Structure formats: structure tokens, C-alpha cells
Amino acid sequence: MFETIIGLEVHTQLNTNSKLFCSCATSFGEEPNTNVCPTCLGLPGALPVLNKEAVHKAIMLGTALKSKINKKSIFNRKNYFYPDLPSGYQISQFEVPVVGLGELTIDFEDGSSKKIGVTRAHLENDAGKNIHAGSVSHVDLNRAGTPLLEIVSEPDLRSAQEAILYLKKLHSIVRYLGISDANMQEGSFRCDVNVSIRPKGDTKLYTRCEIKNMNSFKFIEKAIKYEVERQIEAWEDGVYEEEVVQETRLFDVDAGETRSMRGKEDAADYRYFPDPDLLPLIITDEMIEKYSKIPELPDEKKERFVNEYKIKEYDASVITSSVEMANFFDEMMKEEISGKNAVTWLTVELQGRLKEGVEIENSPVQPHKLAQIIKNIENSTISGKAAKEVLDYLMENPEEKVEAVIEKLGLKQVSDDNALLEIIDKILAANEDKIAEYKGGKEKIFGFFVGQTMKASKGTANPQKVNQLLKQRLA
């Protein structure tokens, strides 16, 4: 039996307006090589100037991860040669990062949780992008110099499932903080996965392989599972030392397998040394105090939802996994409706009706209207079935008011005793044989009377009232 050891290096692009060491824009999707200047092109004589907004966002993340914020940190040059790195080195942080030791808690479906250590989070500038087309390669340097926070976990993760839970929690945290859009398709949130195995009970760390530049939860999970199987097979076949070497690998999405890219470099290979053009980064107590005042995070919001709105922990976890969903739910609850009903109508009814690719924040039906539908169910104005018709109508006509739609569709429930008794008496008069059977002990026939009453009222009769009045009449 083997134990899996996983460590993650997550690169999240900070949503500053300008790059980390120059004033070029960080906007995505521009014409290639238009958001560039002598500094991010690495031209001689161009000097870097640190973007203070990136530092503020690093402090916010450090606070969220309960990390030590280093009041003095150093920028280093990480030397390597690649076409998308015009200066021949990346400005990063090595020995003293801006954010030190911290932790992140992951939650399992059974209600248990686990703390994952965070080694560090350091600032660095991104490289450009290589674009390969057949036998020709191009380089787009628009991304070169954009500010990244690299968040490095301890090797505390023991399965692909734990790795995905960690990544999803970290993804939601940076979104809650508002420091990154964390758009994985655009590369704003991507990760390198370090995987190794060892016999259960062993404490030694064996050779790790790094799977590079992953930006999909689904593919990260598949890549980890494949790599673990590959290493276990090598161990069991007696060829572990030959086949599992310290290297960088990529995940082939089509083949569903990892493949070797190049030998993995050690820190010494990068020849780190302090950047002579940048002074040490000094963070004051005033800066820490100001930027450690962060918004309510997923864990705190989940606890509040459970306590304040009396919903299940699992439901609270689902809702708080997305800041947009959590905000939507919070807005709904301002209408003072049942938390349980709000969860169902948000996560099942509304989300089930959203067209593919439409996010909750762009829903045609906004929080207050969905809450008003629920309120009309709770005060017995409409039935649950009628409420679905109202929601369907509003999805296509979002500008209309809930009350007006109920009237227009004729869905208002009849709760007036006299009106309902008039319908019930007609049905009972036409079904004297069924009444005799009911009184003879066939109680299941009661459902027949309820169904006939609902049919005669075209579904507008209040079911609770119908049951109550039928029992009185049949008694």
C-alpha cells in the first residue's frame, strides 16, 4: 500500500491596472505585443518600480491565510532562458517572501475538515506567452510583467480529492478578497502540481515530479490520478529509480496522461541573487493594519448562514463556494423568507433554468424577485407548482413584477372557505357512491376528492384548505 504526497504551487494573477514593475496595462485579449514598454521588454537601462497595489493585495491574502506578513522582504532575480522571458531572468522572491507560514482549511462532505499548511506566498512578475502554430512559434509579451502571487502549499495533501478541495477553497478566497478574477480559462489562476509516493508508514520523501501549468480542476484531478498510478506501477515493477526522476511533466488532455518535458531544476540552477535595481520591500504596521481589514471569507460566511438562516452545513458550503452565489443568497434573505426554501429555489429551481454559460450574477431573475416568489408560496398566495410557472415566465420577461405575473397567469390560490365549499359540494353531490366507499373504510378515496377539487379549481385551490374542508364535509 502506498501513500500519495502532493504539494501545490498556485499562481494567481493580481487584478491591478498596471504591471508589477511598470505602468503597462494588464488587460486581457489585446493585440499581441501592444501592452509593452522598455521595462517589461527587458531593454538595457530600463528600471523596475514596484506596484504598491500588488503589495496591498499580498497583505490581504496573507491575512486570509492566517500567515505571517514579513515586514522586510527581498526581490531576487531568478535566472533562466526562454523565449517568453525577454530579460533572461524573472523578478521573484526567494529567501524572504512577503507572506510567510500560514494555513488553509479544507472541508469534506461528511462534515470533517483538515488544515493544510501554506509555506509562503511571494510576489513575482509573469512571463509572456509562446504561441505555437505548426512549425512556427510566436511570442506575445503582453502578459510579461503582470503581477503574480505564487502560493506554495506544504506537502500535506494526500489525494487528488484533497488537492481539488484546496484549490477550490483558495480560488474562492482570492475571489472573495477581490484581489484576482481567478479566471482559469485566461490563466489568471493556474497551478503546478508536485506528486510523489511512498510506502504507507514510511516518513521519507521520495522523488517528486512536477506537472506544469494546469488551469482546470477536472484535468488537475485526472493528471494527479494518472501520475500516482504511473509511479506506483514503476515501484511495483522494480523500475522506480529509472522511471521516476525529478522532472517537469505536462498533462496531455487528449491522451489523459502525463509526459516528460524536461529535467526539473533545483534552486541552485536558477542562480538566485538579490535584484540590484530594487530596494528591500518594507511593510509598515500602518499598512498591515489597513490592508488586513478584509471582507467576510467563505468559512465565516458559511458559519453565519448556518447560525442566522438555520440551513444545513452542506447547503451553506455549496452556496458560499462562490462569492456571487453567497451575495445572491444574502440579498434574498433580506425579504425574511425561510432559509431552507431559499436554498432550494436558488440552487435547484433558478440554477436549473439558467442557460449554459450564464453565471448567477447575470441571472434574469434577481434576488429580490426570487425571494418574492418564495414569499408568495409561504403566505399561501400561490402553490409551489404555480411558483414554478411564475419563475419560468420571469426568466423570459424579467422586467415584470411578481404580483402582476401571478394575476396575469391567474395563479392566485383560492383560500376563501365559501368559494371552496361551493366547489367541494358539487363534487360530493356528483360522487355519492365514492362517499359511501370512503365511509365504508376505503380512506384512500380521499385523494380522489382532493384531486377532483384541484382540477375543478384549475389548480388555484389552496391544498391545505381543501384537505381541511373536505374532512369537515365528509365527517
C-alpha positions in Angstrom: 0.0 0.0 0.0 1.2 3.5 -0.9 0.6 7.0 0.4 0.4 9.9 -2.0 2.2 13.2 -1.3 1.1 16.3 -3.1 2.3 19.9 -2.9 0.8 22.7 -5.0 2.3 25.9 -6.3 -0.6 28.2 -7.3 0.0 31.3 -9.5 -2.8 33.8 -9.2 -2.7 37.0 -11.3 -3.5 40.1 -9.3 -6.1 42.4 -10.8 -4.0 45.6 -10.7 -4.5 48.1 -13.5 -0.8 48.1 -14.3 2.1 45.6 -14.3 4.3 44.8 -11.3 7.3 46.9 -12.2 6.0 49.3 -14.9 2.9 51.2 -15.9 1.8 49.0 -18.8 -1.8 47.8 -18.7 -2.7 44.3 -17.6 -5.9 44.0 -19.7 -6.5 40.6 -21.4 -7.2 39.9 -25.1 -5.3 43.0 -26.6 -3.4 42.8 -29.8 -0.2 40.9 -29.3 2.8 42.9 -28.1 0.9 46.2 -27.6 0.9 46.4 -23.8 4.7 46.6 -23.6 7.4 49.1 -22.7 11.3 49.0 -22.3 10.9 47.7 -18.7 8.8 44.6 -19.4 10.7 44.0 -22.6 13.9 43.8 -20.6 15.7 46.6 -22.6 19.0 47.9 -21.3 18.7 50.9 -18.9 15.0 50.4 -18.1 14.5 50.3 -14.3 11.7 48.5 -12.4 9.4 50.4 -10.0 7.3 48.3 -7.6 3.5 48.5 -7.9 2.3 49.2 -4.3 -1.2 47.9 -5.1 0.2 44.4 -5.6 1.8 44.6 -2.1 -1.5 45.6 -0.6 -3.2 42.6 -2.2 -0.5 40.3 -0.9 -1.1 41.6 2.6 -4.8 40.8 2.2 -4.2 37.2 1.1 -1.7 36.7 3.9 -4.3 37.8 6.4 -6.9 35.5 4.9 -4.4 32.5 5.2 -3.5 33.5 8.8 0.1 33.9 7.6 3.0 35.9 9.0 3.5 39.1 7.0 7.2 39.8 6.7 7.8 43.4 7.3 11.0 43.2 5.2 11.2 41.1 2.1 13.7 40.9 -0.8 13.3 40.7 -4.5 15.6 38.3 -6.3 16.5 37.6 -9.9 15.6 34.0 -11.0 17.8 33.4 -14.0 16.7 31.2 -16.9 16.5 31.5 -20.7 13.2 31.0 -22.5 11.7 32.9 -25.5 8.9 34.4 -23.4 11.3 35.9 -20.8 13.0 38.8 -22.6 15.3 39.9 -19.8 16.7 36.4 -19.2 15.5 36.5 -15.6 12.3 36.7 -13.6 12.0 39.1 -10.7 10.7 36.9 -7.8 11.2 36.4 -4.1 13.3 33.5 -2.8 14.7 33.5 0.8 12.4 36.2 2.3 8.9 36.3 0.7 6.2 38.9 1.6 3.9 36.3 3.1 5.3 33.5 5.4 3.8 30.4 7.0 0.0 30.1 7.1 -2.8 27.6 6.7 -5.9 26.8 4.8 -8.8 24.6 5.9 -10.5 22.2 3.5 -13.9 20.7 4.2 -15.2 17.3 3.3 -18.8 16.3 2.5 -19.1 14.3 5.8 -18.6 17.5 7.8 -14.9 16.8 8.7 -12.1 19.2 7.9 -8.3 19.3 7.5 -5.7 22.0 7.9 -3.2 22.3 5.0 -0.1 24.3 5.7 0.9 27.2 3.4 4.6 27.5 3.1 4.7 31.0 1.6 3.2 33.4 -0.9 5.6 35.6 -2.9 5.3 38.3 -5.5 6.8 37.9 -8.9 6.3 39.1 -12.5 4.8 36.8 -15.1 6.4 35.7 -18.3 5.0 36.2 -21.8 3.1 33.6 -23.8 4.5 31.3 -26.5 2.1 30.7 -29.4 2.8 27.6 -31.5 1.3 27.2 -35.0 2.6 24.3 -36.9 6.3 24.6 -37.4 6.3 28.3 -36.4 6.3 29.8 -32.9 5.4 33.4 -31.9 5.9 35.2 -28.6 3.2 37.6 -27.2 4.8 39.7 -24.4 1.6 41.5 -23.3 1.5 39.3 -20.2 5.2 39.7 -19.4 5.4 41.7 -16.2 1.9 41.2 -14.9 1.9 40.7 -11.1 1.5 37.2 -9.7 1.2 35.9 -6.2 2.7 32.4 -6.1 1.1 30.5 -3.2 3.1 27.4 -2.2 1.5 24.7 0.0 3.2 22.3 2.3 3.2 18.6 1.1 0.2 17.9 3.3 -2.3 16.8 0.6 -2.8 13.1 0.3 -5.2 12.6 -2.7 -6.5 14.2 -5.8 -9.7 14.9 -4.0 -7.9 16.9 -1.2 -5.9 18.8 -3.9 -9.1 19.9 -5.7 -10.7 20.9 -2.4 -7.7 23.0 -1.5 -7.6 24.7 -4.9 -11.3 25.4 -4.9 -11.1 26.9 -1.4 -8.1 29.1 -2.4 -9.9 30.1 -5.6 -12.9 31.2 -3.7 -10.8 33.1 -1.2 -9.0 35.2 -3.8 -12.4 35.9 -5.4 -13.9 36.9 -2.0 -11.0 39.2 -1.3 -11.4 40.8 -4.8 -7.6 40.6 -5.5 -8.0 38.5 -8.7 -10.7 37.5 -11.1 -9.1 34.0 -10.9 -10.3 33.2 -14.4 -8.8 29.8 -15.1 -9.5 30.0 -18.9 -7.4 33.1 -19.2 -4.6 31.8 -17.0 -5.3 34.1 -14.0 -5.4 31.1 -11.7 -3.1 28.2 -12.6 -1.0 25.7 -10.7 2.0 23.4 -10.8 1.4 20.1 -9.1 4.2 18.2 -7.3 3.4 14.5 -6.9 5.4 11.7 -5.2 4.5 8.4 -3.4 5.9 6.3 -0.5 5.0 3.1 1.2 2.5 3.6 4.0 4.2 4.1 7.3 7.3 5.5 5.7 8.3 9.1 6.6 10.8 9.6 3.8 10.0 11.9 0.9 10.8 10.3 -2.4 11.4 11.7 -5.9 8.7 14.2 -6.9 7.5 15.0 -10.4 6.1 18.4 -11.2 3.1 18.7 -13.6 3.3 22.2 -15.0 0.8 25.0 -15.8 -2.6 23.3 -15.0 -5.7 25.5 -15.3 -8.6 23.2 -15.0 -9.9 21.4 -11.8 -11.0 18.4 -13.9 -7.7 18.0 -15.6 -5.7 18.6 -12.4 -7.6 15.7 -10.8 -7.0 13.4 -13.8 -3.3 14.3 -14.0 -2.7 13.5 -10.3 -4.5 10.2 -10.5 -2.6 9.2 -13.6 0.8 10.3 -12.2 0.2 8.4 -8.9 -0.7 5.2 -10.8 2.4 5.6 -13.0 4.7 5.9 -10.0 3.1 3.0 -8.2 3.4 0.8 -11.2 7.1 1.7 -11.6 7.7 0.9 -7.9 5.9 -2.5 -8.1 7.7 -3.3 -11.3 11.1 -2.6 -9.7 12.0 0.3 -12.1 11.1 3.2 -9.8 14.6 4.8 -9.8 14.9 4.6 -13.6 11.4 5.8 -14.5 10.5 8.3 -11.7 13.1 11.0 -11.8 13.0 14.7 -10.7 11.5 16.3 -13.8 8.8 18.6 -15.1 5.9 16.9 -16.9 2.9 18.1 -18.9 -0.6 16.6 -19.0 -1.8 15.5 -22.4 -5.5 16.2 -22.2 -6.4 14.1 -25.3 -4.3 11.1 -24.2 -5.2 11.5 -20.5 -1.6 11.0 -19.4 1.5 13.0 -18.2 4.6 13.2 -20.4 8.1 14.3 -19.7 9.0 17.9 -20.7 12.5 18.5 -19.1 14.6 17.8 -16.1 13.4 19.6 -13.0 15.7 22.4 -11.9 16.9 22.9 -8.4 17.0 26.4 -6.8 20.8 26.4 -7.4 20.1 26.1 -11.2 18.3 29.4 -11.2 21.3 31.3 -9.6 19.1 33.5 -7.4 20.6 36.7 -6.2 19.1 40.0 -4.8 17.9 42.3 -7.6 20.3 45.2 -7.6 17.7 47.6 -9.1 15.1 47.0 -6.3 15.4 48.0 -2.6 14.1 45.6 0.0 10.3 45.8 0.4 9.4 47.4 3.8 5.9 46.9 5.1 4.8 49.2 7.9 2.5 48.4 10.8 0.1 51.0 9.4 -0.1 49.1 6.1 -0.7 45.8 7.8 -3.4 47.3 9.9 -5.1 48.9 6.9 -5.0 46.0 4.5 -5.7 43.3 7.0 -9.3 44.5 7.2 -10.6 42.0 4.8 -14.2 41.1 3.7 -16.1 38.1 5.2 -14.5 34.9 3.9 -16.2 31.6 2.9 -15.7 29.9 6.2 -17.1 32.9 8.2 -19.9 33.3 5.8 -20.8 29.6 6.0 -20.9 29.7 9.8 -23.1 32.8 9.7 -25.5 31.3 7.2 -25.9 28.2 9.3 -26.5 30.1 12.5 -28.5 33.0 11.2 -30.6 31.3 8.5 -30.8 27.8 10.0 -29.6 26.0 6.9 -27.6 22.8 6.7 -23.8 23.0 6.8 -23.6 21.2 3.4 -26.0 23.7 1.8 -24.1 26.6 3.3 -20.9 25.1 1.8 -22.4 24.9 -1.7 -23.7 28.5 -1.5 -20.5 30.0 -0.1 -18.3 28.3 -2.6 -18.9 31.2 -4.9 -18.9 34.8 -3.7 -21.6 35.7 -6.3 -23.9 32.9 -5.1 -23.3 33.9 -1.5 -24.1 37.5 -2.2 -27.2 36.5 -4.2 -28.4 34.4 -1.2 -27.7 37.2 1.3 -29.8 39.6 -0.8 -32.7 37.1 -1.0 -32.7 36.7 2.8 -33.4 40.4 3.2 -37.0 39.6 2.3 -37.3 37.5 5.5 -38.1 34.2 3.9 -37.3 30.6 5.0 -33.6 29.7 4.6 -34.5 26.2 3.6 -36.8 27.4 0.8 -34.3 30.0 -0.3 -31.6 27.3 -0.7 -33.9 25.0 -2.8 -35.2 27.8 -5.1 -31.7 29.2 -5.6 -29.6 26.0 -6.1 -32.3 23.8 -7.8 -35.0 25.9 -9.4 -33.1 29.1 -10.5 -29.8 27.4 -11.4 -31.6 24.7 -13.3 -33.2 27.3 -15.5 -30.1 29.4 -16.2 -28.8 28.9 -19.8 -25.4 27.2 -20.2 -22.6 29.7 -19.6 -24.8 32.2 -17.7 -23.5 32.9 -14.2 -25.7 33.5 -11.2 -24.7 37.3 -11.1 -26.2 37.6 -14.6 -29.4 35.8 -13.9 -32.5 37.5 -15.5 -34.4 37.0 -12.2 -32.6 39.0 -9.5 -32.5 38.1 -5.8 -35.5 40.2 -4.6 -37.8 38.8 -7.2 -36.9 35.2 -6.5 -37.4 35.9 -2.8 -40.9 37.4 -3.6 -41.9 34.2 -5.4 -40.9 32.3 -2.3 -42.8 34.7 0.0 -45.9 34.2 -2.1 -45.6 30.4 -1.5 -45.1 30.9 2.2 -48.1 33.1 2.6 -50.2 30.6 0.5 -50.9 33.2 -2.2 -49.6 30.6 -4.8 -48.7 26.9 -4.8 -45.3 25.5 -5.3 -46.3 24.3 -8.8 -47.7 27.8 -9.7 -44.5 29.4 -8.4 -42.5 27.4 -11.0 -44.8 28.9 -13.7 -44.1 32.4 -12.4 -40.3 31.8 -12.4 -40.5 30.4 -15.9 -42.4 33.5 -17.1 -40.0 35.9 -15.3 -36.9 34.1 -16.9 -38.3 35.4 -20.3 -39.8 38.6 -19.0 -37.5 39.8 -16.2 -38.9 43.4 -16.2 -42.3 42.4 -14.9 -43.3 42.3 -11.3 -44.0 39.1 -9.4 -47.5 40.1 -8.2 -48.5 41.2 -11.8 -47.4 37.9 -13.2 -49.4 36.0 -10.6 -52.5 38.0 -11.6 -51.8 37.7 -15.4 -51.4 33.9 -15.3 -54.4 33.5 -12.9 -52.3 31.6 -10.4 -53.5 33.1 -7.2 -54.7 30.4 -4.8 -58.3 30.4 -3.7 -58.4 30.3 0.1 -61.9 31.6 0.7 -64.0 28.9 2.5 -67.3 29.8 0.8 -65.8 29.6 -2.7 -64.0 26.3 -2.0 -67.1 24.8 -0.3 -69.2 25.6 -3.4 -66.7 23.5 -5.5 -66.5 20.7 -2.9 -70.3 20.4 -2.5 -70.7 20.0 -6.3 -68.1 17.2 -6.4 -69.5 15.4 -3.4 -73.0 15.6 -4.9 -71.8 14.0 -8.1 -70.0 11.2 -6.4 -72.3 9.7 -3.7 -71.0 6.2 -4.5 -67.5 7.3 -3.7 -68.7 8.9 -0.4 -70.2 5.5 0.6 -67.0 3.7 -0.2 -65.0 6.3 1.9 -67.3 5.9 4.8 -67.1 2.1 4.4 -63.4 2.3 5.2 -61.7 3.0 1.9 -59.8 6.1 3.1 -57.6 6.2 0.1 -60.6 7.5 -1.9 -60.0 10.8 0.0 -57.2 11.6 -2.5 -59.8 11.3 -5.3 -61.9 14.1 -3.8 -58.8 16.3 -3.4 -57.8 15.7 -7.0 -61.2 16.5 -8.3 -61.4 19.7 -6.3 -58.0 20.9 -7.5 -59.0 20.0 -11.1 -62.3 21.9 -10.8 -60.4 25.0 -9.4 -57.8 24.7 -12.2 -55.1 24.3 -9.6 -55.9 27.5 -7.8 -57.4 26.0 -4.7 -55.3 26.1 -1.5 -54.4 22.4 -0.9 -54.3 22.8 2.9 -57.8 24.4 2.9 -59.1 21.8 0.5 -58.0 19.0 2.8 -59.4 20.7 5.9 -62.8 21.5 4.3 -63.2 18.0 2.7 -62.6 16.3 6.0 -65.2 18.5 7.6 -67.8 17.8 4.9 -67.1 14.0 4.8 -67.3 13.8 8.6 
